[in-house]
Amino acid sequence: MKFKTLALIGALACGTAYAQIVEVKDAWVRTSVQGQKATGAFMKITAKDGAKLVGASSPAAGVVEVHEMKMEGDVMKMRAVPGGLDIPAGKTVELKPGGYHVMLMDLKGALLKGSTVPLTLVFKDAKDAKGAESKVELKVPVTTNAPGAPTANAGDMPAMDHSKHKP
């Protein structure tokens, strides 16, 4: 099931209203179990005129941050993105496992498959020198892996493509 939201967001800055269309699609949050403290939210974001994802919040988590995972030498490191994540005008930025994502930490309970998580994304308009912020409110489905991704049996891990291996 594709989760698609087209949100028209607006804000007032110095008495002037601006509106920017931000499209968020294929959003999902990875399931968690009781006692698990963190999980990730993933999606594709397109901003017509450019924007910066500067923050997020959810009542399901005590802390929500925009994060990046990347290799530094032989070590995979994850950290908050300082200053926010640029969404270039007309380009889609994919937040996915192993890359940019929204990290939900200090979870208040297990996030079960089939449920939804309220998630608010905070953007700054790339063209607005004053940095007016606007918000997109989402209800994101909780699942074990990306919508449409193959799964191995009924397990929680995505299926691996072993077709290139030689016996």
Sequence and secondary structure as in RCSB ss.txt:
>XXXX:A:sequence
MKFKTLALIGALACGTAYAQIVEVKDAWVRTSVQGQKATGAFMKITAKDGAKLVGASSPAAGVVEVHEMKMEGDV
MKMRAVPGGLDIPAGKTVELKPGGYHVMLMDLKGALLKGSTVPLTLVFKDAKDAKGAESKVELKVPVTTNAPGAP
TANAGDMPAMDHSKHKP
>XXXX:A:secstr
   EEEEEEEEEETTEEEEEEEEEEEEEEE   TT  EEEEEEEEEETT EEEEEEE TTEEEEEEEEEEEETTE
EEEEE TT EEE BT EEEE TTSSEEEEEEESS   TT EEEEEEEEEETT TT  EEEEEEEEEEESS TT  
BSTTSSSB    TT   
